[in-house]
Amino acid sequence: MRVPHRRAGGSGAAPRGAVCPRRKYRERATVACLRVDLYTALDQSSRAIAVGLDYLRHLGIDWSPHPTDEEARREYERVWSQLGSRTIEALIELP
């Protein structure tokens, strides 16, 4: 049995079969994390990396599995500039 989910600010349940976009992101992220954990435990790091990079591509982030030092440094700086001074709590609320 599916439990109806309530929309923020709404007065009732979502239409039957509707999935909250945040929940969809979380579910996909959870599956990707579990697959990475599995492949890591099986000592299949290249498959774990492929799963992680595939998930990031889904989010619009296209990283190479073998970046140059300069690419890695540039991306590291870009990520930190986007994080800014946000708190962990603020990051948790992101999709």
C-alpha positions in Angstrom: 0.0 0.0 0.0 1.4 3.4 -1.0 1.2 6.1 1.6 0.2 9.4 0.1 2.8 12.1 0.5 1.9 15.6 1.5 3.1 18.6 -0.4 4.6 21.6 1.4 2.0 24.2 1.7 -0.7 21.9 0.2 -3.8 20.7 1.8 -3.9 17.2 0.7 -2.1 14.2 -0.8 -0.2 14.3 -4.1 -2.0 12.8 -7.1 -1.9 9.0 -7.1 1.4 7.8 -8.4 3.1 11.1 -8.1 6.6 11.2 -6.7 8.1 14.2 -4.9 11.1 15.4 -6.9 13.3 15.5 -3.8 12.4 12.0 -3.0 13.3 10.9 -6.6 16.7 12.5 -6.3 17.3 10.9 -2.9 16.2 7.4 -4.1 18.5 7.6 -7.1 21.4 8.9 -5.0 20.8 6.1 -2.5 20.8 3.4 -5.2 24.0 4.9 -6.6 25.7 4.9 -3.2 24.7 1.3 -2.6 26.1 0.2 -6.0 29.3 2.1 -5.3 29.6 0.4 -1.9 28.9 -3.0 -3.5 31.5 -2.6 -6.2 34.0 -1.3 -3.7 33.4 -4.3 -1.4 33.9 -6.6 -4.4 37.2 -4.9 -5.2 35.8 -3.6 -8.5 36.8 0.1 -8.1 36.6 0.9 -11.8 32.9 -0.2 -11.8 32.3 1.9 -8.6 33.8 4.9 -10.3 31.7 4.4 -13.4 28.5 4.3 -11.2 29.5 7.5 -9.4 30.4 9.3 -12.6 27.1 8.1 -14.2 25.1 9.5 -11.3 27.0 12.8 -11.5 26.3 13.0 -15.3 22.6 12.6 -14.4 23.0 15.8 -12.3 24.7 17.7 -15.2 28.3 17.2 -13.9 30.6 15.6 -16.4 33.8 14.4 -14.8 36.6 12.3 -16.3 37.5 9.0 -14.6 41.1 10.0 -15.2 41.4 13.8 -14.8 44.7 15.6 -15.2 46.1 17.3 -12.1 45.1 20.7 -13.5 41.5 19.5 -14.2 41.2 18.1 -10.7 42.5 21.3 -9.1 40.2 23.5 -11.2 37.1 21.4 -10.3 38.1 21.3 -6.6 38.2 25.1 -6.6 34.9 25.4 -8.5 33.1 23.1 -6.0 34.4 25.1 -3.0 33.4 28.4 -4.7 29.9 27.1 -5.2 29.6 25.8 -1.6 30.6 29.2 -0.3 29.7 29.6 3.3 26.6 27.4 3.3 26.0 25.4 6.4 25.7 21.6 6.3 22.0 22.0 7.1 21.6 24.2 4.0 23.4 21.6 1.9 21.1 18.8 3.1 18.1 20.7 1.7 19.5 20.7 -1.8 18.2 18.1 -4.3 
